[in-house]
Amino acid sequence: MNLKRISADFSVCRLSGPADLISLDGKSGFWFLGKTDEELSLVCETSAVPENAEEREDGFSAFRIEGVLDFSLIGILSKISTILADHGIGIFAVSTFNTDYILVKKENYEKALRQLEAAGYTIIGAGEEA
């Protein structure tokens, strides 16, 4: 299975409301929004974090599972998270209709990719700076 580096710095934020998203328009190639009955969360490129974000956690790098993942596939994210957990690396995962994105703190990023490569995953863009 191929994992592709994403060359951007990411932040995870808590927003006070939808109006906070206005400043995202055109500033971030990647952003993920999650809303529950308790919160509104945003993952975006650090350079595009809305000024009025209530809280933010910076310092994430990301990679994605390449290709479109069929909904019948089982355990893909579980296997990746287990490998990383076994090496003391926490993750923040985001899923879209097509695939999964895994964010890890920058200081653990290269270690995470090395461990996944050792476990048989192919890292695409391995020579690129993330």
C-alpha positions in Angstrom: 0.0 0.0 0.0 1.3 3.5 -0.9 1.4 6.4 1.5 1.9 9.8 0.0 3.6 12.7 1.8 1.7 16.0 1.8 4.1 18.9 1.7 2.4 21.4 4.1 2.3 22.2 7.8 -1.1 21.6 9.5 -3.0 22.8 12.5 -6.0 21.4 14.3 -8.4 24.1 15.6 -11.6 24.6 17.5 -13.9 27.3 16.0 -16.6 29.3 17.6 -18.9 29.1 14.6 -19.1 28.8 10.8 -18.3 32.5 10.3 -14.7 31.6 11.3 -14.3 29.8 7.9 -14.7 32.9 5.8 -10.9 33.5 5.9 -10.1 30.0 4.6 -11.4 30.7 1.1 -8.5 30.1 -1.3 -5.9 30.1 1.4 -5.6 26.4 2.1 -5.4 23.5 -0.4 -6.4 21.1 2.4 -9.0 21.6 5.0 -11.3 19.3 6.9 -14.3 20.5 8.9 -16.0 18.4 11.6 -19.1 19.5 13.5 -20.9 17.7 16.3 -23.4 18.7 18.9 -20.5 19.8 21.1 -17.9 21.4 18.8 -16.8 22.7 15.4 -13.3 21.5 14.5 -11.1 22.4 11.6 -7.9 20.9 10.2 -6.1 23.2 7.8 -2.7 24.4 6.7 -1.1 26.4 9.5 -0.8 29.5 7.3 -4.6 29.5 6.8 -5.8 29.1 10.5 -8.6 31.6 11.0 -7.6 34.5 13.3 -10.5 34.0 15.6 -10.0 30.2 16.2 -10.8 29.6 19.8 -8.0 27.0 20.2 -5.3 25.6 18.0 -2.7 23.0 18.0 0.1 23.6 15.4 3.0 21.4 14.3 1.5 18.6 12.3 2.7 17.0 9.1 0.5 14.6 7.1 0.4 11.8 4.6 -2.5 10.1 2.9 -3.3 6.5 1.8 -3.0 6.6 -2.0 -5.9 5.6 -4.1 -9.6 5.3 -3.5 -10.4 3.0 -0.6 -13.5 0.8 -1.0 -15.8 0.9 2.0 -15.6 -2.9 2.2 -11.9 -2.7 3.1 -11.3 -3.4 6.8 -8.5 -2.5 9.1 -6.4 -0.2 7.0 -6.4 2.7 9.4 -6.2 0.3 12.4 -3.0 -1.3 11.0 -1.3 2.0 10.5 -2.3 3.4 13.9 -1.2 0.2 15.6 2.3 0.3 14.0 2.6 4.0 15.0 1.2 3.4 18.5 3.7 0.5 19.0 6.5 3.1 18.4 5.0 5.8 20.7 3.7 8.0 17.9 0.2 9.5 18.2 -2.0 10.3 15.3 -4.8 12.5 14.3 -6.8 10.8 11.5 -9.2 12.4 9.0 -11.3 10.4 6.6 -12.9 11.5 3.4 -15.1 9.6 1.0 -12.1 8.4 -1.0 -9.3 7.8 1.5 -7.7 8.5 4.9 -5.3 11.2 6.0 -3.0 10.7 8.9 -1.4 13.7 10.7 1.4 13.3 13.2 3.5 15.9 15.1 6.4 17.1 13.0 9.0 15.8 15.4 7.6 12.3 14.8 6.9 12.5 11.1 10.1 11.0 9.7 10.1 8.3 12.4 6.5 7.4 11.6 7.3 7.1 7.9 10.4 5.0 8.6 8.4 2.6 10.8 5.6 2.3 8.2 8.1 1.7 5.5 9.8 -1.0 7.6 6.3 -2.6 8.0 6.0 -2.9 4.2 4.3 0.4 3.2 5.7 2.3 0.2 6.3 6.0 0.9 5.7 8.2 -2.2 7.7 11.4 -2.2 10.2 10.0 0.3 12.9 12.4 -0.9 10.7 15.5 -0.6 10.7 17.8 2.3 7.4 17.7 4.1 
